[in-house]
Amino acid sequence: MSLIRWQTSFLIAGAAILPFAPLLYLQGQYTRRKVGLLPGAGGGEKGRTAGEGTSARLFVIGESTVAGLGASTHEKALAGQFAAQLSRRIGRPVEWIVVGKNGVTARRTIDELVPLIPDEQFDYILIGLGGNDVMKLSSPVKWRRDMTELLGIMRDRYPDAVIFLSNCPMIKLSPAIPHPIKFILWELSKLHDANIKDLTGPMERIFYYHQPRDLEIDGFFADGIHPSEKGYADWSEAMMNFFDQRYEW
């Protein structure tokens, strides 16, 4: 089973880097201080795209990218940009609501954000997670268990919704993360990417955006880790172009 192989690789790599853990910790702390912490997106946590007709409903939940770090408003961050792309596909306006929090893993999303989900129905769900499960070194078994639980919750609440998932982070493209910690995190991100592909592959109306190979990175980052407003726009467009090939609108 692939999960056993991924977990074994994780444990072997963990044992190999254990002697260097103090150095890696100091490097991580230095990087955090150097980068600092961007504020979350301002403005309201709900909005509506332009257009006429009955609105589709989109709910966006997840970590710092969902919270909109790097953008001035949610309209210019992931929720608003993804809603704009979705509206173009379906030819209808999209009303969106976002619940995001910097630093959450999949487990913390279940514990802290799921209780904040509004008691409303949605046609589309976007889940933006993976970055903190990589940064906090969640194992493949933990990542899969937590994401399985979260997807089950969302499917139970919204049995007819189409669920989209953003990609695990492209650590190798980040100019703010130095080696060797970048190499270690990138290898884990690739494991999580393969893991979530395998998990969601057979699921109906659940689509995971595979780690992109051709995303334009010029101007993508606001701080070397989080997207800029241009980055959110380019990322949302790339995701929707990917979903175009897998879902008939």
C-alpha positions as CSV (number, residue, x, y, z in Angstrom):
1,M,0.0,0.0,0.0
2,S,1.3,3.4,-0.9
3,L,0.5,4.9,2.5
4,I,2.7,2.4,4.2
5,R,5.6,3.3,1.8
6,W,5.1,7.0,2.3
7,Q,5.0,6.6,6.1
8,T,8.1,4.5,6.0
9,S,9.9,7.1,3.9
10,F,8.9,9.8,6.4
11,L,10.2,7.8,9.4
12,I,13.5,6.9,7.7
13,A,14.0,10.6,6.7
14,G,13.1,11.7,10.2
15,A,15.7,9.4,11.8
16,A,18.3,10.5,9.3
17,I,17.9,14.2,10.0
18,L,17.4,13.9,13.8
19,P,21.1,14.7,14.6
20,F,20.7,17.9,12.7
21,A,17.4,18.9,14.4
22,P,18.9,21.7,16.5
23,L,20.5,23.4,13.4
24,L,17.3,23.0,11.4
25,Y,15.2,24.5,14.3
26,L,17.5,27.5,14.5
27,Q,17.3,27.9,10.7
28,G,13.5,27.8,10.9
29,Q,13.4,30.4,13.6
30,Y,15.7,32.7,11.7
31,T,13.6,32.4,8.6
32,R,10.4,33.2,10.5
33,R,11.9,36.3,12.0
34,K,13.3,37.4,8.7
35,V,10.0,37.0,6.8
36,G,7.8,38.3,9.6
37,L,4.0,37.9,9.6
38,L,1.7,39.5,7.1
39,P,-1.7,40.6,8.3
40,G,-4.7,38.7,7.0
41,A,-6.9,40.2,4.3
42,G,-9.1,43.1,5.3
43,G,-12.6,43.9,4.4
44,G,-15.6,41.6,4.7
45,E,-15.3,37.8,4.8
46,K,-18.1,37.4,2.3
47,G,-18.8,38.9,-1.1
48,R,-20.5,38.5,-4.5
49,T,-19.1,38.6,-8.0
50,A,-20.6,40.7,-10.7
51,G,-23.3,39.3,-13.0
52,E,-27.0,38.7,-13.3
53,G,-29.1,35.7,-12.4
54,T,-29.3,33.3,-9.5
55,S,-26.1,33.2,-7.5
56,A,-24.1,30.1,-6.9
57,R,-22.8,29.7,-3.4
58,L,-19.1,29.1,-2.6
59,F,-17.6,28.4,0.8
60,V,-13.8,28.6,1.3
61,I,-12.0,27.2,4.4
62,G,-8.4,26.7,5.4
63,E,-5.1,28.2,6.4
64,S,-3.2,31.4,5.8
65,T,-3.9,31.6,2.1
66,V,-7.6,31.4,2.8
67,A,-7.1,34.0,5.5
68,G,-5.7,36.1,2.7
69,L,-2.2,36.9,4.0
70,G,-0.5,39.0,1.3
71,A,-3.7,40.6,0.0
72,S,-5.4,43.8,1.0
73,T,-8.9,42.3,0.9
74,H,-10.5,38.9,0.5
75,E,-11.9,40.0,-2.9
76,K,-8.2,40.2,-4.0
77,A,-7.2,37.1,-2.1
78,L,-7.9,33.4,-2.7
79,A,-11.7,33.4,-2.0
80,G,-12.5,36.4,-4.2
81,Q,-10.2,35.4,-7.0
82,F,-11.4,31.8,-7.1
83,A,-15.0,33.0,-7.0
84,A,-14.4,35.2,-10.0
85,Q,-12.9,32.3,-11.9
86,L,-15.8,30.1,-10.9
87,S,-18.3,32.7,-12.0
88,R,-16.8,32.8,-15.5
89,R,-17.1,29.0,-15.8
90,I,-20.7,28.8,-14.8
91,G,-22.0,32.0,-16.3
92,R,-23.6,33.1,-13.0
93,P,-22.6,35.4,-10.1
94,V,-21.0,33.7,-7.1
95,E,-21.7,34.6,-3.5
96,W,-18.7,33.5,-1.4
97,I,-18.0,33.2,2.3
98,V,-14.5,32.6,3.8
99,V,-13.4,31.1,7.1
100,G,-9.6,31.1,7.3
101,K,-7.0,31.2,10.0
102,N,-3.2,31.5,9.8
103,G,-1.3,28.5,11.1
104,V,-4.0,25.8,11.1
105,T,-3.4,22.3,10.1
106,A,-6.1,19.9,8.8
107,R,-6.6,18.8,12.4
108,R,-6.9,22.3,13.8
109,T,-9.3,23.1,10.9
110,I,-11.6,20.4,12.1
111,D,-11.3,21.5,15.8
112,E,-11.3,25.3,15.3
113,L,-12.8,26.3,12.0
114,V,-15.5,23.7,11.3
115,P,-17.5,24.9,14.3
116,L,-17.5,28.4,12.6
117,I,-19.0,27.2,9.4
118,P,-22.3,29.1,8.8
119,D,-25.5,27.2,8.9
120,E,-26.1,27.6,5.2
121,Q,-26.0,25.5,2.1
122,F,-23.3,25.8,-0.6
123,D,-22.9,24.6,-4.1
124,Y,-19.1,24.6,-4.2
125,I,-16.5,24.2,-1.5
126,L,-12.8,25.2,-1.7
127,I,-10.4,23.8,0.9
128,G,-7.0,25.4,1.2
129,L,-4.7,23.3,3.4
130,G,-1.4,21.6,3.3
131,G,1.1,24.3,4.0
132,N,1.1,24.0,7.8
133,D,0.9,20.2,7.7
134,V,4.2,20.4,5.8
135,M,5.7,23.1,8.0
136,K,4.8,21.2,11.2
137,L,6.0,17.9,9.8
138,S,2.7,16.0,9.9
139,S,3.3,12.4,9.0
140,P,1.6,10.9,5.9
141,V,-0.7,8.8,8.2
142,K,-1.8,11.9,10.1
143,W,-2.3,14.0,7.0
144,R,-4.4,11.3,5.4
145,R,-6.4,10.6,8.5
146,D,-7.2,14.2,9.2
147,M,-8.1,15.0,5.6
148,T,-10.3,12.0,5.4
149,E,-12.2,13.2,8.4
150,L,-12.5,16.7,7.1
151,L,-13.7,15.7,3.7
152,G,-16.2,13.3,5.4
153,I,-17.5,16.2,7.4
154,M,-17.9,18.5,4.3
155,R,-19.6,15.7,2.3
156,D,-22.0,15.0,5.1
157,R,-23.0,18.6,5.4
158,Y,-23.0,19.3,1.7
159,P,-23.9,16.0,-0.1
160,D,-24.5,17.7,-3.5
161,A,-21.6,20.2,-3.4
162,V,-18.5,20.1,-5.7
163,I,-15.4,20.2,-3.5
164,F,-12.1,21.6,-4.7
165,L,-8.8,21.3,-2.9
166,S,-5.8,23.6,-3.5
167,N,-2.3,22.0,-3.9
168,C,0.2,21.2,-1.2
169,P,2.7,24.0,-1.1
170,M,5.4,24.4,-3.8
171,I,8.1,24.8,-1.2
172,K,10.9,24.6,-3.9
173,L,9.7,27.8,-5.4
174,S,9.8,29.8,-2.2
175,P,12.7,32.3,-2.2
176,A,12.4,32.9,1.6
177,I,13.1,29.3,2.8
178,P,16.8,28.4,2.8
179,H,18.5,25.0,2.2
180,P,18.7,22.5,3.7
181,I,15.3,23.0,5.3
182,K,13.8,23.8,1.9
183,F,14.9,20.4,0.6
184,I,13.4,18.6,3.6
185,L,10.1,20.4,3.5
186,W,9.8,20.0,-0.3
187,E,10.3,16.2,-0.1
188,L,7.5,16.1,2.6
189,S,5.2,18.3,0.5
190,K,5.7,15.9,-2.5
191,L,4.7,13.0,-0.2
192,H,1.6,14.8,1.0
193,D,0.7,15.7,-2.6
194,A,0.9,12.1,-3.7
195,N,-1.1,11.1,-0.6
196,I,-4.0,13.4,-1.2
197,K,-4.1,12.6,-4.9
198,D,-4.5,8.9,-4.0
199,L,-7.1,9.7,-1.4
200,T,-9.3,11.9,-3.5
201,G,-8.8,10.2,-6.9
202,P,-11.8,7.8,-6.5
203,M,-14.0,10.3,-4.7
204,E,-17.0,11.7,-6.6
205,R,-17.2,15.5,-7.1
206,I,-14.0,16.0,-5.1
207,F,-11.1,17.4,-7.1
208,Y,-7.5,18.1,-5.9
209,Y,-5.2,20.5,-7.7
210,H,-2.0,18.7,-8.3
211,Q,1.2,20.5,-7.5
212,P,1.7,22.8,-10.6
213,R,4.7,22.5,-12.9
214,D,4.2,25.7,-15.0
215,L,2.9,28.3,-12.6
216,E,4.4,31.8,-13.3
217,I,6.3,32.8,-10.2
218,D,7.3,36.3,-11.3
219,G,5.6,38.6,-8.8
220,F,3.8,35.6,-7.2
221,F,5.0,36.0,-3.6
222,A,4.2,38.9,-1.2
223,D,6.8,37.8,1.4
224,G,8.6,34.9,-0.2
225,I,6.1,32.4,1.2
226,H,2.5,33.8,0.8
227,P,1.1,34.9,-2.5
228,S,0.7,38.5,-3.5
229,E,-2.5,39.8,-5.0
230,K,-1.1,38.9,-8.4
231,G,-0.1,35.5,-7.0
232,Y,-3.7,34.8,-5.8
233,A,-5.1,35.8,-9.2
234,D,-2.6,33.7,-11.1
235,W,-3.0,30.7,-8.7
236,S,-6.8,30.8,-8.9
237,E,-6.7,30.9,-12.7
238,A,-4.2,28.0,-12.9
239,M,-6.4,25.9,-10.5
240,M,-9.5,26.6,-12.6
241,N,-7.7,25.7,-15.8
242,F,-6.7,22.4,-14.2
243,F,-10.3,21.7,-13.0
244,D,-11.6,22.5,-16.5
245,Q,-10.0,19.3,-17.6
246,R,-11.6,17.2,-14.9
247,Y,-15.0,18.6,-14.3
248,E,-17.8,19.5,-16.7
249,W,-19.3,22.8,-15.6
